[in-house]
Amino acid sequence: MTSAADAERQLDNPIWFCLSGGHAHFSHGGTRARRYLSTISPIGGLPDARPSSVAALEALLDVGDDVAMFGSSVPELHANWETLYGSQLTQMLRIDRTPLPEGDISASILGAADVAEMLALVELTKPGPFRQRTIELGTYVGIREGGRLVATAGERMWVGGFREVSAVCTHPDAQGRGYARALVARVVNRMLRAGETPFLHVESSNRRAIDMYRALGFAPRAQYPLLYTRRIG
C-alpha cells in the first residue's frame, strides 16, 4: 500500500508518473521514456536521467520533434539537441481542503468549439504549452467579454490523487479584474469535490503569480528545472 508520503514523492517527477499512469492512454513510449501525443502536448518525461533513458527519448522522437521536460529527472542532453527554452519552475501544492470563494464572475466550461480562441490566447500570454487536443486532459473554464474569450484555467496532469491546475491566463486587456483568481477557484473547487489535491507549476521568476497562488492556499513545495528542446540530429 502506498503511503501518503510516497504518493507525494511522485510529484518530484510528475510527468513520468502521469504519463505512465493516469494519462498513459494520451501518451506513447515505454518503460524508459514517454511523451504526450504531439497533438496534445510537447511534454515528455523519463523515470530518471540515466543514459539509457536519454537513449529511449531519442528513439521516441524524430529529428525536428520537440519535447518539454521538468522535474527531478531532466537530463543532460548531447549536441544533437537544441535548447529552445530553459527556466526554473516552482511547484506549489494546496493541502488545505477549504473551498475557495468563486465570486459572481460569469464563467463557462470550454469545449472543442473554443479551442481556436484558447490557442490564440495561449499564444499571446504564454502560460505554457497548449495544443489542439490539450482540452481532452481535463475540464477547462473561461470568461468572455463581449463574446471574446479573455481568460482561462483548467486541468492538465494527473498524478495519483494529485491534479494539476494549468493554462491559467488572462488577456492583457482584461487583467486586474480578478479573472485568474475566479477561474482558479472554480478549478480547485472542482478538484476538491472529486477528492483530489491541487498542485501547479509556475515560473519561479513570476512573483505576481506566486503571490496570487499563495493567497489561494497554495504553498511552494519544490523547484525544478524546465527544459524545452528539439532533436536536431
Order of alpha helices (4+ residues) and beta strands (2+ residues): alpha-alpha-beta-beta-beta-alpha-beta-beta-beta-alpha-beta-beta-beta-alpha-beta-alpha-beta
